[in-house]
Amino acid sequence: MNIRIQILIVIVAFLIMLYIINKVRKKGIELRYSLLWLLLDAGIIVFACFPQITSGLSHVLGIKQPTNMLFFAGFCFLLPISFSLSVSLSRLSDKAKRMSQEIALLNKEIERISNERKDEDVREDC
Amino acid sequence: MKKKRLIIIPAYNESACIERTVRDIMEHAEGFDYVVINDCSTDDTREICERNHFNLINLPVNLGIGGAVQTGYLYGYRNGYDMAVQVDGDGQHDPSFLCTMAEYLEKEKLDMVIGSRFIEKKGFQSSSLRRFGIRYFSILIRLLTGTRITDPTSGLRMVNRRVMKEFAHNYPKDYPEPESVVAILCRNCKVREIPVVMRERMGGVSSISMKKSVYYMIKVTLAILFEKIRGGKR
């Protein structure tokens, strides 16, 4: 790998890391959801600094091109992330459903009570 | 003590016929209370109901048919109703059958009574393609649970308090009918059908368009299988 591209990748990965950390700081993303992304970013930095690891690993796994292995590894990393997102989405939509139902029933209750009050007021006036 | 009976009317953009449906119910379903669940309609369904002082629950966001009907079961369960029946807001269901259904449910000590179009084959019978789909689900349910349900997609269903609690807790989000029948069959509930006559809808459109029907078939088939796998456990 060319030293220039190595430096570029490391710089970009560092910027992304800073961006994620800043996001966590500002509570734009929960720490637990950011962990995987931080891990991925750290992995990219390690692989960019030490290309020997990539070629060594791909040799062990029997993959001819180290780049192929990197693509495959990235793919394998992203799949569980997106699946876990689907899981949290399902849980979230269930909670949102239950909450809007409760709100609807509460509104109904409030309306009933305020109507009763109004009736009482009318009776008192008479 | 007299049994408290509730009619749940889910309504999403039913301004064309909600008023007629509710008036029909008030006239023909004696001994029943009703509640309209407005699923955050974008037309003036809400205004029409408020103008007429209908008993109305407004959902703050659109939940789809499953979530809307579930709100009704929740309302019924918390307000001490002994029976609840779902009647669609589009006027397909004839409210004059409700009393018969309630009596049947009580007399036979059933957990659910389904109004079926296909026992006496009278009235609106749906298109042939839809009938084919319904037959398919009917066979599937019979294979899995051993119970014969001729009209598993019927929205006209009356349940007792036990099933009401079950549904308040757990109800599918979309295309809920066949799936929820299997769910309660797996919990050893007694489900029977009685013949009813359904009308063609007075207005509005079916939630199952041609494009969605493929998704519908696959989703409901899988949902039924999953209910069977769960085997009544949560």
HADDOCK unambig.tbl for C-alpha pairs under 7 A between the chains (distance, minus, plus):
assign (segid A and resid 97 and name CA) (segid B and resid 63 and name CA) 6.64 0.50 0.50
assign (segid A and resid 97 and name CA) (segid B and resid 67 and name CA) 6.81 0.50 0.50
assign (segid A and resid 100 and name CA) (segid B and resid 59 and name CA) 6.47 0.50 0.50
assign (segid A and resid 100 and name CA) (segid B and resid 60 and name CA) 6.07 0.50 0.50
assign (segid A and resid 100 and name CA) (segid B and resid 61 and name CA) 6.70 0.50 0.50
assign (segid A and resid 101 and name CA) (segid B and resid 59 and name CA) 6.58 0.50 0.50
assign (segid A and resid 101 and name CA) (segid B and resid 71 and name CA) 5.70 0.50 0.50
assign (segid A and resid 104 and name CA) (segid B and resid 57 and name CA) 6.18 0.50 0.50
assign (segid A and resid 104 and name CA) (segid B and resid 58 and name CA) 5.69 0.50 0.50
assign (segid A and resid 104 and name CA) (segid B and resid 59 and name CA) 5.06 0.50 0.50
assign (segid A and resid 104 and name CA) (segid B and resid 60 and name CA) 6.47 0.50 0.50
assign (segid A and resid 105 and name CA) (segid B and resid 57 and name CA) 6.89 0.50 0.50
assign (segid A and resid 108 and name CA) (segid B and resid 57 and name CA) 6.03 0.50 0.50
